[in-house]
Amino acid sequence: MIKTLQNALKQDREGFVLPKSVQDAIPIRRLWPDGIFQFGSKFSKTIRFSDINYAIPNKTVL
């Protein structure tokens, strides 16, 4: 019984590979210029903002 449990635990450890970078961790298969990318059998859309100004204008409230 103990050997069977040890073999099962050993097989679980061998199945996982630690990714070396973020690119290795995200399984992107294809990327199109319009922002659609495929990972596995799913698709997603990204949006790029050209300029976002996070500065709050200095307005004096009277």
N, CA, C, O and CB atoms as a CASP TS submission, in Angstrom:
PFRMAT TS
TARGET T0000
AUTHOR 0000-0000-0000
METHOD Language model
MODEL 1
PARENT N/A
ATOM      1  N   MET     1       0.823  -1.200   0.000  1.00  0.00           N
ATOM      2  CA  MET     1       0.000   0.000   0.000  1.00  0.00           C
ATOM      3  C   MET     1       0.867   1.263   0.000  1.00  0.00           C
ATOM      4  O   MET     1       0.579   2.211  -0.730  1.00  0.00           O
ATOM      5  CB  MET     1      -0.936  -0.001   1.212  1.00  0.00           C
ATOM      6  N   ILE     2       1.898   1.279   0.795  1.00  0.00           N
ATOM      7  CA  ILE     2       2.751   2.456   0.885  1.00  0.00           C
ATOM      8  C   ILE     2       3.519   2.666  -0.415  1.00  0.00           C
ATOM      9  O   ILE     2       3.690   3.807  -0.844  1.00  0.00           O
ATOM     10  CB  ILE     2       3.723   2.324   2.062  1.00  0.00           C
ATOM     11  N   LYS     3       3.987   1.590  -1.055  1.00  0.00           N
ATOM     12  CA  LYS     3       4.708   1.728  -2.317  1.00  0.00           C
ATOM     13  C   LYS     3       3.788   2.276  -3.405  1.00  0.00           C
ATOM     14  O   LYS     3       4.220   3.071  -4.241  1.00  0.00           O
ATOM     15  CB  LYS     3       5.299   0.375  -2.749  1.00  0.00           C
ATOM     16  N   THR     4       2.526   1.858  -3.401  1.00  0.00           N
ATOM     17  CA  THR     4       1.575   2.362  -4.384  1.00  0.00           C
ATOM     18  C   THR     4       1.359   3.857  -4.178  1.00  0.00           C
ATOM     19  O   THR     4       1.313   4.613  -5.149  1.00  0.00           O
ATOM     20  CB  THR     4       0.235   1.602  -4.290  1.00  0.00           C
ATOM     21  N   LEU     5       1.228   4.288  -2.939  1.00  0.00           N
ATOM     22  CA  LEU     5       1.060   5.701  -2.645  1.00  0.00           C
ATOM     23  C   LEU     5       2.313   6.486  -3.030  1.00  0.00           C
ATOM     24  O   LEU     5       2.209   7.585  -3.575  1.00  0.00           O
ATOM     25  CB  LEU     5       0.739   5.903  -1.161  1.00  0.00           C
ATOM     26  N   GLN     6       3.486   5.939  -2.755  1.00  0.00           N
ATOM     27  CA  GLN     6       4.729   6.614  -3.124  1.00  0.00           C
ATOM     28  C   GLN     6       4.858   6.739  -4.633  1.00  0.00           C
ATOM     29  O   GLN     6       5.302   7.773  -5.132  1.00  0.00           O
ATOM     30  CB  GLN     6       5.932   5.864  -2.556  1.00  0.00           C
ATOM     31  N   ASN     7       4.477   5.700  -5.366  1.00  0.00           N
ATOM     32  CA  ASN     7       4.520   5.762  -6.831  1.00  0.00           C
ATOM     33  C   ASN     7       3.547   6.813  -7.366  1.00  0.00           C
ATOM     34  O   ASN     7       3.873   7.532  -8.311  1.00  0.00           O
ATOM     35  CB  ASN     7       4.193   4.384  -7.435  1.00  0.00           C
ATOM     36  N   ALA     8       2.358   6.909  -6.772  1.00  0.00           N
ATOM     37  CA  ALA     8       1.378   7.897  -7.210  1.00  0.00           C
ATOM     38  C   ALA     8       1.894   9.309  -6.949  1.00  0.00           C
ATOM     39  O   ALA     8       1.749  10.184  -7.802  1.00  0.00           O
ATOM     40  CB  ALA     8       0.031   7.677  -6.497  1.00  0.00           C
ATOM     41  N   LEU     9       2.487   9.540  -5.799  1.00  0.00           N
ATOM     42  CA  LEU     9       3.032  10.861  -5.488  1.00  0.00           C
ATOM     43  C   LEU     9       4.194  11.209  -6.406  1.00  0.00           C
ATOM     44  O   LEU     9       4.334  12.363  -6.810  1.00  0.00           O
ATOM     45  CB  LEU     9       3.484  10.922  -4.031  1.00  0.00           C
ATOM     46  N   LYS    10       5.022  10.240  -6.741  1.00  0.00           N
ATOM     47  CA  LYS    10       6.150  10.474  -7.640  1.00  0.00           C
ATOM     48  C   LYS    10       5.652  10.856  -9.036  1.00  0.00           C
ATOM     49  O   LYS    10       6.216  11.750  -9.668  1.00  0.00           O
ATOM     50  CB  LYS    10       7.049   9.222  -7.714  1.00  0.00           C
ATOM     51  N   GLN    11       4.622  10.200  -9.514  1.00  0.00           N
ATOM     52  CA  GLN    11       4.072  10.517 -10.831  1.00  0.00           C
ATOM     53  C   GLN    11       3.465  11.918 -10.845  1.00  0.00           C
ATOM     54  O   GLN    11       3.571  12.618 -11.852  1.00  0.00           O
ATOM     55  CB  GLN    11       3.017   9.478 -11.235  1.00  0.00           C
ATOM     56  N   ASP    12       2.831  12.340  -9.752  1.00  0.00           N
ATOM     57  CA  ASP    12       2.273  13.689  -9.679  1.00  0.00           C
ATOM     58  C   ASP    12       3.374  14.736  -9.766  1.00  0.00           C
ATOM     59  O   ASP    12       3.190  15.755 -10.432  1.00  0.00           O
ATOM     60  CB  ASP    12       1.475  13.871  -8.384  1.00  0.00           C
ATOM     61  N   ARG    13       4.497  14.520  -9.123  1.00  0.00           N
ATOM     62  CA  ARG    13       5.597  15.479  -9.147  1.00  0.00           C
ATOM     63  C   ARG    13       6.235  15.575 -10.523  1.00  0.00           C
ATOM     64  O   ARG    13       6.659  16.659 -10.923  1.00  0.00           O
ATOM     65  CB  ARG    13       6.644  15.099  -8.121  1.00  0.00           C
ATOM     66  N   GLU    14       6.313  14.489 -11.246  1.00  0.00           N
ATOM     67  CA  GLU    14       6.961  14.493 -12.558  1.00  0.00           C
ATOM     68  C   GLU    14       6.128  15.213 -13.610  1.00  0.00           C
ATOM     69  O   GLU    14       6.684  15.664 -14.611  1.00  0.00           O
ATOM     70  CB  GLU    14       7.231  13.072 -13.009  1.00  0.00           C
ATOM     71  N   GLY    15       4.818  15.338 -13.423  1.00  0.00           N
ATOM     72  CA  GLY    15       3.949  15.935 -14.428  1.00  0.00           C
ATOM     73  C   GLY    15       4.030  17.440 -14.517  1.00  0.00           C
ATOM     74  O   GLY    15       3.645  18.004 -15.541  1.00  0.00           O
ATOM     75  N   PHE    16       4.511  18.112 -13.499  1.00  0.00           N
ATOM     76  CA  PHE    16       4.529  19.566 -13.474  1.00  0.00           C
ATOM     77  C   PHE    16       5.918  20.084 -13.813  1.00  0.00           C
ATOM     78  O   PHE    16       6.915  19.660 -13.229  1.00  0.00           O
ATOM     79  CB  PHE    16       4.083  20.089 -12.106  1.00  0.00           C
ATOM     80  N   VAL    17       5.966  21.016 -14.775  1.00  0.00           N
ATOM     81  CA  VAL    17       7.228  21.652 -15.149  1.00  0.00           C
ATOM     82  C   VAL    17       7.115  23.129 -14.785  1.00  0.00           C
ATOM     83  O   VAL    17       6.173  23.801 -15.205  1.00  0.00           O
ATOM     84  CB  VAL    17       7.549  21.457 -16.687  1.00  0.00           C
ATOM     85  N   LEU    18       8.053  23.628 -14.018  1.00  0.00           N
ATOM     86  CA  LEU    18       8.047  25.020 -13.599  1.00  0.00           C
ATOM     87  C   LEU    18       8.430  25.907 -14.782  1.00  0.00           C
ATOM     88  O   LEU    18       9.514  25.750 -15.343  1.00  0.00           O
ATOM     89  CB  LEU    18       9.012  25.243 -12.408  1.00  0.00           C
ATOM     90  N   PRO    19       7.547  26.841 -15.168  1.00  0.00           N
ATOM     91  CA  PRO    19       7.883  27.723 -16.291  1.00  0.00           C
ATOM     92  C   PRO    19       9.019  28.667 -15.922  1.00  0.00           C
ATOM     93  O   PRO    19       9.116  29.127 -14.784  1.00  0.00           O
ATOM     94  CB  PRO    19       6.651  28.530 -16.729  1.00  0.00           C
ATOM     95  N   LYS    20       9.880  28.951 -16.900  1.00  0.00           N
ATOM     96  CA  LYS    20      11.033  29.821 -16.664  1.00  0.00           C
ATOM     97  C   LYS    20      10.731  31.284 -16.926  1.00  0.00           C
ATOM     98  O   LYS    20      11.482  32.161 -16.499  1.00  0.00           O
ATOM     99  CB  LYS    20      12.187  29.389 -17.524  1.00  0.00           C
ATOM    100  N   SER    21       9.636  31.555 -17.627  1.00  0.00           N
ATOM    101  CA  SER    21       9.257  32.938 -17.912  1.00  0.00           C
ATOM    102  C   SER    21       7.737  33.023 -18.003  1.00  0.00           C
ATOM    103  O   SER    21       7.052  32.001 -18.018  1.00  0.00           O
ATOM    104  CB  SER    21       9.923  33.446 -19.230  1.00  0.00           C
ATOM    105  N   VAL    22       7.220  34.235 -18.062  1.00  0.00           N
ATOM    106  CA  VAL    22       5.780  34.437 -18.192  1.00  0.00           C
ATOM    107  C   VAL    22       5.299  33.900 -19.537  1.00  0.00           C
ATOM    108  O   VAL    22       4.203  33.350 -19.636  1.00  0.00           O
ATOM    109  CB  VAL    22       5.422  35.934 -18.044  1.00  0.00           C
ATOM    110  N   GLN    23       6.116  34.062 -20.565  1.00  0.00           N
ATOM    111  CA  GLN    23       5.747  33.570 -21.888  1.00  0.00           C
ATOM    112  C   GLN    23       5.572  32.055 -21.886  1.00  0.00           C
ATOM    113  O   GLN    23       4.738  31.527 -22.621  1.00  0.00           O
ATOM    114  CB  GLN    23       6.800  33.974 -22.915  1.00  0.00           C
ATOM    115  N   ASP    24       6.350  31.356 -21.068  1.00  0.00           N
ATOM    116  CA  ASP    24       6.202  29.904 -20.965  1.00  0.00           C
ATOM    117  C   ASP    24       4.964  29.523 -20.158  1.00  0.00           C
ATOM    118  O   ASP    24       4.415  28.439 -20.356  1.00  0.00           O
ATOM    119  CB  ASP    24       7.446  29.290 -20.329  1.00  0.00           C
ATOM    120  N   ALA    25       4.517  30.386 -19.259  1.00  0.00           N
ATOM    121  CA  ALA    25       3.379  30.078 -18.396  1.00  0.00           C
ATOM    122  C   ALA    25       2.037  30.282 -19.094  1.00  0.00           C
ATOM    123  O   ALA    25       1.060  29.618 -18.747  1.00  0.00           O
ATOM    124  CB  ALA    25       3.435  30.932 -17.151  1.00  0.00           C
ATOM    125  N   ILE    26       1.968  31.179 -20.064  1.00  0.00           N
ATOM    126  CA  ILE    26       0.727  31.456 -20.780  1.00  0.00           C
ATOM    127  C   ILE    26       0.799  30.756 -22.136  1.00  0.00           C
ATOM    128  O   ILE    26       1.626  31.117 -22.974  1.00  0.00           O
ATOM    129  CB  ILE    26       0.493  33.003 -20.948  1.00  0.00           C
ATOM    130  N   PRO    27      -0.049  29.770 -22.357  1.00  0.00           N
ATOM    131  CA  PRO    27       0.050  28.969 -23.585  1.00  0.00           C
ATOM    132  C   PRO    27      -0.607  29.615 -24.804  1.00  0.00           C
ATOM    133  O   PRO    27      -1.593  29.088 -25.319  1.00  0.00           O
ATOM    134  CB  PRO    27      -0.569  27.624 -23.354  1.00  0.00           C
ATOM    135  N   ILE    28      -0.083  30.732 -25.266  1.00  0.00           N
ATOM    136  CA  ILE    28      -0.644  31.409 -26.440  1.00  0.00           C
ATOM    137  C   ILE    28      -0.179  30.675 -27.695  1.00  0.00           C
ATOM    138  O   ILE    28       1.017  30.483 -27.912  1.00  0.00           O
ATOM    139  CB  ILE    28      -0.216  32.919 -26.484  1.00  0.00           C
ATOM    140  N   ARG    29      -1.155  30.266 -28.522  1.00  0.00           N
ATOM    141  CA  ARG    29      -0.820  29.537 -29.745  1.00  0.00           C
ATOM    142  C   ARG    29      -0.681  30.455 -30.948  1.00  0.00           C
ATOM    143  O   ARG    29       0.233  30.283 -31.754  1.00  0.00           O
ATOM    144  CB  ARG    29      -1.870  28.491 -30.028  1.00  0.00           C
ATOM    145  N   ARG    30      -1.589  31.441 -31.082  1.00  0.00           N
ATOM    146  CA  ARG    30      -1.546  32.372 -32.208  1.00  0.00           C
ATOM    147  C   ARG    30      -1.905  33.757 -31.732  1.00  0.00           C
ATOM    148  O   ARG    30      -2.634  33.918 -30.753  1.00  0.00           O
ATOM    149  CB  ARG    30      -2.494  31.928 -33.335  1.00  0.00           C
ATOM    150  N   LEU    31      -1.388  34.769 -32.431  1.00  0.00           N
ATOM    151  CA  LEU    31      -1.677  36.160 -32.112  1.00  0.00           C
ATOM    152  C   LEU    31      -1.855  36.905 -33.423  1.00  0.00           C
ATOM    153  O   LEU    31      -0.980  36.876 -34.288  1.00  0.00           O
ATOM    154  CB  LEU    31      -0.544  36.801 -31.240  1.00  0.00           C
ATOM    155  N   TRP    32      -3.003  37.579 -33.566  1.00  0.00           N
ATOM    156  CA  TRP    32      -3.289  38.336 -34.769  1.00  0.00           C
ATOM    157  C   TRP    32      -3.035  39.823 -34.526  1.00  0.00           C
ATOM    158  O   TRP    32      -3.099  40.276 -33.383  1.00  0.00           O
ATOM    159  CB  TRP    32      -4.738  38.101 -35.224  1.00  0.00           C
ATOM    160  N   PRO    33      -2.747  40.590 -35.581  1.00  0.00           N
ATOM    161  CA  PRO    33      -2.443  42.022 -35.422  1.00  0.00           C
ATOM    162  C   PRO    33      -3.595  42.841 -34.839  1.00  0.00           C
ATOM    163  O   PRO    33      -3.355  43.906 -34.269  1.00  0.00           O
ATOM    164  CB  PRO    33      -2.059  42.603 -36.753  1.00  0.00           C
ATOM    165  N   ASP    34      -4.844  42.371 -34.968  1.00  0.00           N
ATOM    166  CA  ASP    34      -5.975  43.140 -34.443  1.00  0.00           C
ATOM    167  C   ASP    34      -6.224  42.902 -32.954  1.00  0.00           C
ATOM    168  O   ASP    34      -7.197  43.426 -32.410  1.00  0.00           O
ATOM    169  CB  ASP    34      -7.223  42.799 -35.218  1.00  0.00           C
ATOM    170  N   GLY    35      -5.370  42.125 -32.282  1.00  0.00           N
ATOM    171  CA  GLY    35      -5.483  41.934 -30.843  1.00  0.00           C
ATOM    172  C   GLY    35      -6.153  40.651 -30.421  1.00  0.00           C
ATOM    173  O   GLY    35      -6.290  40.409 -29.222  1.00  0.00           O
ATOM    174  N   ILE    36      -6.574  39.822 -31.343  1.00  0.00           N
ATOM    175  CA  ILE    36      -7.174  38.542 -30.993  1.00  0.00           C
ATOM    176  C   ILE    36      -6.050  37.525 -30.847  1.00  0.00           C
ATOM    177  O   ILE    36      -5.152  37.439 -31.686  1.00  0.00           O
ATOM    178  CB  ILE    36      -8.220  38.085 -32.068  1.00  0.00           C
ATOM    179  N   PHE    37      -6.121  36.744 -29.745  1.00  0.00           N
ATOM    180  CA  PHE    37      -5.134  35.685 -29.597  1.00  0.00           C
ATOM    181  C   PHE    37      -5.814  34.389 -29.195  1.00  0.00           C
ATOM    182  O   PHE    37      -6.887  34.391 -28.591  1.00  0.00           O
ATOM    183  CB  PHE    37      -4.069  36.074 -28.565  1.00  0.00           C
ATOM    184  N   GLN    38      -5.178  33.296 -29.539  1.00  0.00           N
ATOM    185  CA  GLN    38      -5.711  31.960 -29.287  1.00  0.00           C
ATOM    186  C   GLN    38      -4.824  31.262 -28.280  1.00  0.00           C
ATOM    187  O   GLN    38      -3.602  31.225 -28.428  1.00  0.00           O
ATOM    188  CB  GLN    38      -5.812  31.135 -30.597  1.00  0.00           C
ATOM    189  N   PHE    39      -5.452  30.707 -27.250  1.00  0.00           N
ATOM    190  CA  PHE    39      -4.724  29.879 -26.306  1.00  0.00           C
ATOM    191  C   PHE    39      -5.545  28.618 -26.110  1.00  0.00           C
ATOM    192  O   PHE    39      -6.692  28.670 -25.666  1.00  0.00           O
ATOM    193  CB  PHE    39      -4.466  30.626 -24.945  1.00  0.00           C
ATOM    194  N   GLY    40      -4.946  27.488 -26.445  1.00  0.00           N
ATOM    195  CA  GLY    40      -5.689  26.228 -26.445  1.00  0.00           C
ATOM    196  C   GLY    40      -6.754  26.279 -27.518  1.00  0.00           C
ATOM    197  O   GLY    40      -6.463  26.561 -28.680  1.00  0.00           O
ATOM    198  N   SER    41      -8.005  26.002 -27.124  1.00  0.00           N
ATOM    199  CA  SER    41      -9.111  26.080 -28.084  1.00  0.00           C
ATOM    200  C   SER    41      -9.960  27.328 -27.843  1.00  0.00           C
ATOM    201  O   SER    41     -11.048  27.445 -28.405  1.00  0.00           O
ATOM    202  CB  SER    41      -9.989  24.820 -27.994  1.00  0.00           C
ATOM    203  N   LYS    42      -9.483  28.261 -27.019  1.00  0.00           N
ATOM    204  CA  LYS    42     -10.224  29.473 -26.702  1.00  0.00           C
ATOM    205  C   LYS    42      -9.591  30.693 -27.358  1.00  0.00           C
ATOM    206  O   LYS    42      -8.409  30.692 -27.703  1.00  0.00           O
ATOM    207  CB  LYS    42     -10.300  29.668 -25.193  1.00  0.00           C
ATOM    208  N   PHE    43     -10.406  31.734 -27.520  1.00  0.00           N
ATOM    209  CA  PHE    43      -9.951  32.977 -28.120  1.00  0.00           C
ATOM    210  C   PHE    43     -10.230  34.122 -27.162  1.00  0.00           C
ATOM    211  O   PHE    43     -11.161  34.055 -26.360  1.00  0.00           O
ATOM    212  CB  PHE    43     -10.635  33.221 -29.484  1.00  0.00           C
ATOM    213  N   SER    44      -9.426  35.169 -27.247  1.00  0.00           N
ATOM    214  CA  SER    44      -9.613  36.347 -26.422  1.00  0.00           C
ATOM    215  C   SER    44      -9.212  37.582 -27.226  1.00  0.00           C
ATOM    216  O   SER    44      -8.511  37.476 -28.232  1.00  0.00           O
ATOM    217  CB  SER    44      -8.791  36.244 -25.109  1.00  0.00           C
ATOM    218  N   LYS    45      -9.659  38.744 -26.779  1.00  0.00           N
ATOM    219  CA  LYS    45      -9.376  40.000 -27.476  1.00  0.00           C
ATOM    220  C   LYS    45      -8.697  40.950 -26.506  1.00  0.00           C
ATOM    221  O   LYS    45      -9.133  41.107 -25.366  1.00  0.00           O
ATOM    222  CB  LYS    45     -10.678  40.635 -28.055  1.00  0.00           C
ATOM    223  N   THR    46      -7.636  41.576 -26.963  1.00  0.00           N
ATOM    224  CA  THR    46      -6.963  42.584 -26.167  1.00  0.00           C
ATOM    225  C   THR    46      -7.232  43.951 -26.776  1.00  0.00           C
ATOM    226  O   THR    46      -7.486  44.071 -27.975  1.00  0.00           O
ATOM    227  CB  THR    46      -5.443  42.304 -26.080  1.00  0.00           C
ATOM    228  N   ILE    47      -7.174  44.974 -25.943  1.00  0.00           N
ATOM    229  CA  ILE    47      -7.408  46.336 -26.397  1.00  0.00           C
ATOM    230  C   ILE    47      -6.202  47.174 -26.011  1.00  0.00           C
ATOM    231  O   ILE    47      -5.740  47.113 -24.872  1.00  0.00           O
ATOM    232  CB  ILE    47      -8.720  46.924 -25.794  1.00  0.00           C
ATOM    233  N   ARG    48      -5.693  47.953 -26.950  1.00  0.00           N
ATOM    234  CA  ARG    48      -4.563  48.829 -26.676  1.00  0.00           C
ATOM    235  C   ARG    48      -5.054  50.274 -26.664  1.00  0.00           C
ATOM    236  O   ARG    48      -5.711  50.731 -27.599  1.00  0.00           O
ATOM    237  CB  ARG    48      -3.432  48.631 -27.729  1.00  0.00           C
ATOM    238  N   PHE    49      -4.724  50.976 -25.596  1.00  0.00           N
ATOM    239  CA  PHE    49      -5.028  52.396 -25.498  1.00  0.00           C
ATOM    240  C   PHE    49      -3.783  53.159 -25.887  1.00  0.00           C
ATOM    241  O   PHE    49      -2.689  52.859 -25.408  1.00  0.00           O
ATOM    242  CB  PHE    49      -5.509  52.787 -24.065  1.00  0.00           C
ATOM    243  N   SER    50      -3.941  54.137 -26.749  1.00  0.00           N
ATOM    244  CA  SER    50      -2.766  54.862 -27.221  1.00  0.00           C
ATOM    245  C   SER    50      -2.202  55.797 -26.162  1.00  0.00           C
ATOM    246  O   SER    50      -0.983  55.915 -26.037  1.00  0.00           O
ATOM    247  CB  SER    50      -3.108  55.648 -28.463  1.00  0.00           C
ATOM    248  N   ASP    51      -3.073  56.473 -25.388  1.00  0.00           N
ATOM    249  CA  ASP    51      -2.574  57.395 -24.373  1.00  0.00           C
ATOM    250  C   ASP    51      -3.624  57.518 -23.278  1.00  0.00           C
ATOM    251  O   ASP    51      -4.783  57.836 -23.547  1.00  0.00           O
ATOM    252  CB  ASP    51      -2.239  58.790 -24.989  1.00  0.00           C
ATOM    253  N   ILE    52      -3.214  57.268 -22.061  1.00  0.00           N
ATOM    254  CA  ILE    52      -4.104  57.440 -20.920  1.00  0.00           C
ATOM    255  C   ILE    52      -3.422  58.417 -19.974  1.00  0.00           C
ATOM    256  O   ILE    52      -2.299  58.181 -19.530  1.00  0.00           O
ATOM    257  CB  ILE    52      -4.424  56.066 -20.208  1.00  0.00           C
ATOM    258  N   ASN    53      -4.098  59.502 -19.672  1.00  0.00           N
ATOM    259  CA  ASN    53      -3.536  60.502 -18.789  1.00  0.00           C
ATOM    260  C   ASN    53      -4.157  60.315 -17.406  1.00  0.00           C
ATOM    261  O   ASN    53      -5.347  60.567 -17.213  1.00  0.00           O
ATOM    262  CB  ASN    53      -3.783  61.944 -19.335  1.00  0.00           C
ATOM    263  N   TYR    54      -3.351  59.875 -16.454  1.00  0.00           N
ATOM    264  CA  TYR    54      -3.837  59.637 -15.112  1.00  0.00           C
ATOM    265  C   TYR    54      -3.720  60.880 -14.215  1.00  0.00           C
ATOM    266  O   TYR    54      -4.131  60.850 -13.055  1.00  0.00           O
ATOM    267  CB  TYR    54      -3.079  58.486 -14.498  1.00  0.00           C
ATOM    268  N   ALA    55      -3.181  61.930 -14.738  1.00  0.00           N
ATOM    269  CA  ALA    55      -3.019  63.148 -13.943  1.00  0.00           C
ATOM    270  C   ALA    55      -4.383  63.788 -13.712  1.00  0.00           C
ATOM    271  O   ALA    55      -5.188  63.893 -14.638  1.00  0.00           O
ATOM    272  CB  ALA    55      -2.057  64.147 -14.644  1.00  0.00           C
ATOM    273  N   ILE    56      -4.635  64.206 -12.511  1.00  0.00           N
ATOM    274  CA  ILE    56      -5.894  64.879 -12.173  1.00  0.00           C
ATOM    275  C   ILE    56      -5.656  66.374 -12.305  1.00  0.00           C
ATOM    276  O   ILE    56      -4.711  66.906 -11.721  1.00  0.00           O
ATOM    277  CB  ILE    56      -6.391  64.503 -10.718  1.00  0.00           C
ATOM    278  N   PRO    57      -6.501  67.058 -13.067  1.00  0.00           N
ATOM    279  CA  PRO    57      -6.303  68.500 -13.220  1.00  0.00           C
ATOM    280  C   PRO    57      -6.481  69.216 -11.880  1.00  0.00           C
ATOM    281  O   PRO    57      -7.329  68.839 -11.071  1.00  0.00           O
ATOM    282  CB  PRO    57      -7.283  69.071 -14.264  1.00  0.00           C
ATOM    283  N   ASN    58      -5.698  70.221 -11.664  1.00  0.00           N
ATOM    284  CA  ASN    58      -5.749  70.977 -10.428  1.00  0.00           C
ATOM    285  C   ASN    58      -6.813  72.067 -10.568  1.00  0.00           C
ATOM    286  O   ASN    58      -6.547  73.129 -11.131  1.00  0.00           O
ATOM    287  CB  ASN    58      -4.355  71.588 -10.087  1.00  0.00           C
ATOM    288  N   LYS    59      -8.015  71.804 -10.057  1.00  0.00           N
ATOM    289  CA  LYS    59      -9.123  72.768 -10.131  1.00  0.00           C
ATOM    290  C   LYS    59      -9.448  73.227  -8.717  1.00  0.00           C
ATOM    291  O   LYS    59      -9.541  72.428  -7.785  1.00  0.00           O
ATOM    292  CB  LYS    59     -10.390  72.142 -10.824  1.00  0.00           C
ATOM    293  N   THR    60      -9.609  74.487  -8.592  1.00  0.00           N
ATOM    294  CA  THR    60      -9.986  75.043  -7.306  1.00  0.00           C
ATOM    295  C   THR    60     -11.486  75.183  -7.248  1.00  0.00           C
ATOM    296  O   THR    60     -12.096  75.820  -8.107  1.00  0.00           O
ATOM    297  CB  THR    60      -9.303  76.394  -7.061  1.00  0.00           C
ATOM    298  N   VAL    61     -12.083  74.582  -6.225  1.00  0.00           N
ATOM    299  CA  VAL    61     -13.545  74.664  -6.058  1.00  0.00           C
ATOM    300  C   VAL    61     -13.834  75.818  -5.121  1.00  0.00           C
ATOM    301  O   VAL    61     -13.318  75.870  -4.004  1.00  0.00           O
ATOM    302  CB  VAL    61     -14.151  73.316  -5.499  1.00  0.00           C
ATOM    303  N   LEU    62     -14.661  76.743  -5.579  1.00  0.00           N
ATOM    304  CA  LEU    62     -15.013  77.904  -4.759  1.00  0.00           C
ATOM    305  C   LEU    62     -16.337  77.731  -4.101  1.00  0.00           C
ATOM    306  O   LEU    62     -16.785  78.617  -3.374  1.00  0.00           O
ATOM    307  CB  LEU    62     -15.025  79.154  -5.581  1.00  0.00           C
TER
END
